[in-house]
Amino acid sequence: MINVQPTVIREADVRHLARLAQLDLSDAEVTKFSTQLTSILQYVDRVKGVEISDDVKRDFRKINVFREDDHAHEAGEDREAILAEMPQCEDNMLIVQKILSTD
Amino acid sequence: MIDLEHLTITNAHNALSRGEYTVRELVDAYRAEIEKKNTDLNVYTSLFTDIDERVAIAQEMFTQGTATLLTGIPLALKSIIAKKGQVTNASSKILEHYTATYSATVVERLEQAGVIFLGSANADEFAMGASTENSAFGVTKNPVDPTRVAGGSSGGSIAAVKANMALAALGTDTGGSIREPAAFCGVIGLKSTYGAVSRYGSYPMGSSFDQITPTAKTIEDIRIVEEAMRGEDGYDMTCLPNEVWEKEVTKKTYTIAVPKRLVDGSDEEVKKVFYAFVNRIQQEGHTVTEVDIPILDMALAVYYILIPAEVSSNVARYDGLRYGTKVPGKDLWDTYAKTRGQGFGDEVKRRIMLGTYVLSAGYADKYYEKALALREELKSELKKVFATYDFILTPTAPSVAPKIGSLGDDPLKEYLLDVFTVTANTAGIPALSLPAGNTEEHLPVGAQFMAAWEKDNQLIDIAKKLGF
């Protein structure tokens, strides 16, 4: 049995993970999740102690199945329905905020 | 008055064929139950707006003589399965008003057979949970004891069936989400072999674990719905070839393994009902043997590493741009963070962060890669067990349905409810939860049969032999 240090997720870790995952969290949430994630990770930490033989192979039935590159559907089919679900769109275009700064 | 409590798909079909009642009368009977009970039980988050149209289509099929067994049969549809033109919001604020622009393959197949979907059944948000307390629109109460949860994540689907608010229902099962609520409410839930049913149109949670699944009161009803759904689909490459289902073999008696050490971690009242059920199985002539399968101890940990990893990837698409709720921020990143911060509930956020952690540089080896390797170990150990035994039998859940609110602030408590069910999804094998009996306090307990890959029909068979 490999000796493992129990995982601790501090508030700084939570803020880091939230930033990576694009999640706005309140201070109260950060505190709460720090305790909860620590508890969960300490449970799943048991996998670290298990020795696995090096040649455990993954059994892939299929890899990257593609259809023929041909006429998949009528042009414009469902376009209106899809556009109607966009929170912000104009002239058949999805509106997004800029990603390049002009400074 | 139609006896909804004892109605089966076959009985309903025969009655409709004979003209004993019309499709409209059948659907109205269910609508009356919904009217009576939905406010209290919170089973449906919305009813579909095309029911009348579907009723007319189904009735016409009877007139034309083209009706199938499923024509005119009212089903509930879990909120994470898309139905074109209807609000399908995964019980989440982030998709609260989203109208699906397409239908899931299973919805198309069943509607073609004449099924009438009544409404969107409440669930844990994006199918994450074991109680339906994680729904953004309130918990679904257990029809057997409304102070308790219906279970989850398919709580609404199960409660609809139990409370006669649908004749059958579709849910999904990624770690136990049809089996566990079925056990808590005293109905049947089947999770087929991974790949039996197309996942196209079910909002993905754990793509290598998910299955769309039927729930009903009788095993024949389960079989009818399952067979109408399954089969190859050009939109889901993970579907098994149709030939797999052609060579189905049943046996006169079966051999069953019970991993006793694991089972005995359950509550006393569950064990009592479970072992009485084991006796019943033995009296029918089947052989039950006590075994130990040590790798099963790791299944829950493996599951709660791989699932958050897949979840974090699958819910990255909810960004407030192409669909769903948008909370505008000062720039694009702020918009993402605010939209997701406010649109997602706690359980979704926990799994996103867990997934981010176990996939990150420096940790992926220790967690994600390790869990993947353990997943393969689990499969190879199960292969050995199934070389000797037809089924593995456990209680479906280690306890009866918890009281609403009792799971509290410790997410692990909810995760531990899945201890018996995650194995099947992790390995890809089929599993069936049957209502094994009630505790002294009249609370349902489920027993779960697991079978080898593609042996789904043997699960149906043992259930039939046991009188379900």
Boltz contact constraints between the chains, C-beta under 6 A:
constraints:
  - contact:
      token1: [A, 17]
      token2: [B, 353]
      max_distance: 6.0
  - contact:
      token1: [A, 17]
      token2: [B, 356]
      max_distance: 6.0
  - contact:
      token1: [A, 17]
      token2: [B, 357]
      max_distance: 6.0
  - contact:
      token1: [A, 20]
      token2: [B, 356]
      max_distance: 6.0
  - contact:
      token1: [A, 21]
      token2: [B, 352]
      max_distance: 6.0
  - contact:
      token1: [A, 21]
      token2: [B, 356]
      max_distance: 6.0
  - contact:
      token1: [A, 22]
      token2: [B, 336]
      max_distance: 6.0
  - contact:
      token1: [A, 22]
      token2: [B, 337]
      max_distance: 6.0
  - contact:
      token1: [A, 22]
      token2: [B, 340]
      max_distance: 6.0
  - contact:
      token1: [A, 23]
      token2: [B, 340]
      max_distance: 6.0
  - contact:
      token1: [A, 23]
      token2: [B, 341]
      max_distance: 6.0
  - contact:
      token1: [A, 23]
      token2: [B, 349]
      max_distance: 6.0
  - contact:
      token1: [A, 24]
      token2: [B, 337]
      max_distance: 6.0
  - contact:
      token1: [A, 24]
      token2: [B, 338]
      max_distance: 6.0
  - contact:
      token1: [A, 24]
      token2: [B, 341]
      max_distance: 6.0
  - contact:
      token1: [A, 36]
      token2: [B, 411]
      max_distance: 6.0
  - contact:
      token1: [A, 39]
      token2: [B, 412]
      max_distance: 6.0
  - contact:
      token1: [A, 43]
      token2: [B, 412]
      max_distance: 6.0
  - contact:
      token1: [A, 44]
      token2: [B, 301]
      max_distance: 6.0
  - contact:
      token1: [A, 44]
      token2: [B, 304]
      max_distance: 6.0
  - contact:
      token1: [A, 44]
      token2: [B, 305]
      max_distance: 6.0
  - contact:
      token1: [A, 46]
      token2: [B, 301]
      max_distance: 6.0
  - contact:
      token1: [A, 47]
      token2: [B, 301]
      max_distance: 6.0
  - contact:
      token1: [A, 47]
      token2: [B, 370]
      max_distance: 6.0
  - contact:
      token1: [A, 47]
      token2: [B, 371]
      max_distance: 6.0
  - contact:
      token1: [A, 48]
      token2: [B, 366]
      max_distance: 6.0
  - contact:
      token1: [A, 52]
      token2: [B, 373]
      max_distance: 6.0
  - contact:
      token1: [A, 56]
      token2: [B, 373]
      max_distance: 6.0
  - contact:
      token1: [A, 56]
      token2: [B, 376]
      max_distance: 6.0
  - contact:
      token1: [A, 62]
      token2: [B, 237]
      max_distance: 6.0
  - contact:
      token1: [A, 65]
      token2: [B, 237]
      max_distance: 6.0
  - contact:
      token1: [A, 78]
      token2: [B, 101]
      max_distance: 6.0
  - contact:
      token1: [A, 81]
      token2: [B, 101]
      max_distance: 6.0
  - contact:
      token1: [A, 82]
      token2: [B, 101]
      max_distance: 6.0
  - contact:
      token1: [A, 85]
      token2: [B, 323]
      max_distance: 6.0
  - contact:
      token1: [A, 86]
      token2: [B, 322]
      max_distance: 6.0
  - contact:
      token1: [A, 87]
      token2: [B, 326]
      max_distance: 6.0
  - contact:
      token1: [A, 97]
      token2: [B, 331]
      max_distance: 6.0
  - contact:
      token1: [A, 97]
      token2: [B, 332]
      max_distance: 6.0
  - contact:
      token1: [A, 99]
      token2: [B, 332]
      max_distance: 6.0
